[in-house]
């Protein structure tokens, strides 16, 4: 599971990962797809926790903003993984 979560590092290493910029969103979706391919049973809660833990160690972001963005992107990952699973991709 750790290997799958580490797929998000490319996106999280961007200083603008949390802004919703189209290039950041593209990076997120690429990472989400790679993480899903690595582990098809990756729990949303683990994704949220990983985002929070990684950012706390590697960047500075207000706690409430970090929590909100971690929740948002964990839910986006859930949507992506449900789509990929339903379509057997």
C-alpha positions in Angstrom: 0.0 0.0 0.0 2.9 2.4 0.7 4.1 2.0 -2.8 0.7 3.0 -4.1 0.5 6.1 -1.8 4.0 7.2 -2.9 2.6 7.7 -6.4 1.1 10.9 -5.0 4.5 12.4 -4.2 5.0 13.8 -7.7 1.8 15.8 -7.3 2.4 16.7 -3.6 5.9 18.0 -4.4 4.4 20.7 -6.6 4.2 24.0 -4.6 0.8 24.6 -6.0 -0.7 21.1 -5.5 -3.6 22.4 -3.5 -4.6 25.3 -5.8 -6.9 23.5 -8.2 -4.9 24.8 -11.2 -5.6 22.7 -14.3 -2.0 21.5 -14.4 -2.1 20.5 -10.8 -5.4 18.7 -11.3 -3.9 16.8 -14.3 -0.9 15.8 -12.1 -3.3 14.6 -9.4 -5.3 12.5 -11.8 -2.2 10.9 -13.2 -1.0 10.0 -9.7 -4.4 8.8 -8.7 -4.5 6.5 -11.7 -1.0 5.2 -11.0 -1.9 4.6 -7.3 -5.0 2.7 -8.3 -3.0 0.6 -10.7 -0.6 -0.2 -7.9 -3.3 -1.1 -5.4 -6.9 -1.5 -6.5 -8.1 -1.7 -2.9 -6.6 1.6 -1.6 -8.8 3.1 1.1 -9.8 6.7 0.8 -9.0 7.3 4.5 -5.4 6.2 3.8 -5.1 8.6 0.9 -6.4 11.4 3.1 -4.0 10.6 5.9 -1.1 10.2 3.5 -1.7 13.7 2.0 -1.9 15.3 5.5 1.2 13.4 6.8 3.3 14.1 3.7 2.5 17.8 3.5 3.1 18.3 7.3 6.6 17.0 6.8 7.5 18.5 3.4 5.6 21.8 3.2 3.9 24.5 5.2 0.2 24.9 4.8 -2.5 26.1 7.3 -4.0 23.2 9.1 -7.6 23.9 8.2 -6.6 24.4 4.5 -4.6 21.2 4.6 -7.5 19.2 6.1 -10.0 20.6 3.6 -7.8 19.8 0.6 -6.9 16.4 1.9 -10.6 15.6 2.2 -11.3 17.0 -1.2 -8.6 15.0 -3.0 -9.4 11.8 -1.1 -12.9 12.1 -2.4 -11.7 12.7 -5.9 -9.5 9.6 -5.6 -12.6 7.7 -4.5 -14.5 8.8 -7.6 -11.6 7.9 -9.8 -11.1 4.5 -8.3 -14.9 3.7 -8.5 -14.9 4.7 -12.1 -11.8 2.6 -12.9 -13.2 -0.4 -11.0 -16.7 -0.2 -12.5 -15.2 -0.1 -16.0 -12.6 -2.7 -15.3 -9.8 -0.4 -16.3 
